[in-house]
């Protein structure tokens, strides 16, 4: 029941952000918007048994997972994290594994909320890169990480300028 409540709350919040004009980029941006819209139209049901909760979860769950600086619009067939786990002989849990997430995954979408998180991480890396007391290899790594995050931010912003809601990821 708690998972169902979490999904309903999350989708409601996502729908409110989209309605307020939140920009979404990434390869799964269109699918993210479609799933939020489809699930946000849920008007509620009376749940009287555990079986009802399970059936409702199957129907309602948009399989959208918010992570740190990214959102996974889960599709098992295209999930890079799932392929990595299977290649290692690990069990398939049919949910994302953020520790195996790769920027090349087509399941990714970036909301404005995600980009705010990415900006904070980039700022920390830039500060580390400018630290004169840090060893050079650490500063060099921080520069590379900040640049990678800057590219994500730029692509998110650029795709909103040329064609709202679409861009180099789409």
C-alpha positions in Angstrom: 0.0 0.0 0.0 2.9 2.4 0.8 4.4 1.9 -2.6 1.1 2.7 -4.2 0.8 5.9 -2.1 4.4 6.8 -3.0 3.7 6.4 -6.8 0.5 8.4 -6.6 2.3 11.2 -4.7 5.3 11.2 -7.1 3.2 11.3 -10.2 1.0 14.0 -8.8 4.2 16.1 -8.0 5.7 15.3 -11.5 2.4 16.3 -13.1 2.3 19.6 -11.2 5.9 20.4 -12.3 5.1 19.6 -15.9 2.0 21.7 -15.8 4.0 24.6 -14.3 6.3 24.4 -17.3 9.2 22.2 -16.1 11.5 21.4 -19.0 12.5 17.8 -19.6 15.3 16.6 -21.8 17.1 13.4 -22.5 16.4 10.3 -24.7 13.3 9.4 -22.7 11.8 12.9 -22.2 8.8 12.2 -24.4 8.1 8.9 -22.7 8.5 10.6 -19.3 5.8 13.2 -20.2 3.5 10.5 -21.6 3.7 8.3 -18.6 3.2 11.1 -16.1 0.2 12.3 -18.1 -1.3 8.8 -18.4 -0.8 8.0 -14.7 -1.8 11.5 -13.5 -5.4 10.9 -14.7 -5.9 8.3 -12.0 -9.0 9.3 -10.1 -8.7 6.7 -7.3 -10.2 3.4 -6.3 -11.3 1.7 -3.1 -8.7 -0.9 -2.1 -10.0 -3.7 0.0 -7.3 -6.4 -0.3 -3.6 -7.0 -0.9 -4.5 -8.5 -4.3 -6.3 -5.3 -5.2 -3.2 -3.3 -4.3 -0.9 -5.5 -6.4 -3.3 -5.3 -9.5 -3.5 -1.5 -9.0 0.3 -1.2 -8.8 0.6 -3.2 -12.1 -1.8 -0.8 -13.8 -0.6 2.4 -12.1 3.2 2.2 -11.8 4.7 4.4 -14.5 8.1 2.9 -13.8 9.7 6.4 -13.3 12.6 6.5 -10.9 14.0 9.8 -9.7 17.7 9.5 -8.9 20.4 12.0 -8.1 20.6 14.3 -11.0 18.7 12.1 -13.4 15.4 10.3 -13.9 15.1 6.8 -15.2 12.1 6.0 -17.3 12.5 2.3 -16.9 12.4 -0.1 -19.9 14.1 -3.3 -19.1 15.0 -4.0 -22.8 17.1 -0.8 -23.1 18.4 -0.4 -19.5 22.2 -0.3 -19.5 22.3 -1.0 -15.8 20.3 -4.2 -16.3 22.6 -5.4 -19.1 25.6 -4.7 -16.9 24.1 -6.7 -14.0 23.2 -9.6 -16.3 26.7 -9.6 -17.8 28.1 -10.1 -14.3 25.7 -12.9 -13.6 23.7 -10.9 -11.0 19.9 -11.4 -10.6 17.6 -9.2 -12.6 15.4 -7.3 -10.2 13.6 -5.5 -13.1 14.3 -2.1 -11.5 17.1 0.4 -12.1 20.4 0.2 -10.3 21.8 3.7 -10.0 25.2 2.4 -9.2 25.4 0.9 -12.7 23.7 3.9 -14.4 25.5 5.2 -17.5 25.0 8.5 -19.3 24.6 6.6 -22.6 21.4 4.9 -21.4 18.3 5.6 -23.5 16.1 5.4 -20.4 17.4 8.7 -19.0 15.4 11.9 -18.8 16.5 15.1 -17.1 14.0 17.4 -15.4 14.8 20.9 -14.3 15.0 19.5 -10.7 17.6 17.0 -11.9 19.6 19.7 -13.6 19.6 21.8 -10.3 21.2 18.7 -8.6 23.7 18.3 -11.5 24.7 22.0 -11.2 25.4 21.6 -7.4 27.6 18.6 -8.2 29.4 20.5 -11.0 30.0 23.4 -8.6 31.6 21.1 -6.1 33.8 19.6 -8.7 34.8 23.0 -9.9 35.8 24.0 -6.4 37.8 20.8 -6.1 39.5 21.6 -9.4 40.5 25.0 -8.1 41.9 23.8 -4.8 45.6 24.5 -4.8 46.2 22.1 -2.0 44.7 19.1 -3.7 47.0 16.8 -5.6 47.1 17.4 -9.4 45.5 14.0 -10.3 42.6 14.9 -8.1 42.2 18.3 -9.6 42.5 16.9 -13.1 39.7 14.4 -12.3 37.5 17.1 -10.8 38.0 19.2 -14.0 36.9 16.2 -16.2 33.9 15.5 -14.0 32.8 19.2 -14.0 33.1 19.3 -17.8 31.0 16.1 -18.2 28.3 17.6 -15.9 28.5 21.0 -17.8 27.7 19.1 -21.0 24.6 17.6 -19.5 23.5 21.1 -18.3 24.2 22.7 -21.7 22.3 20.0 -23.6 19.3 20.4 -21.3 19.3 24.1 -21.7 20.0 24.1 -25.5 17.2 21.6 -26.3 14.7 23.9 -24.6 15.8 26.9 -26.7 15.5 25.5 -30.2 12.5 23.3 -29.8 10.7 23.1 -26.3 10.7 19.6 -24.9 13.1 18.2 -27.6 16.7 18.3 -28.3 19.9 16.4 -28.8 18.8 13.6 -26.5 15.4 13.2 -28.1 
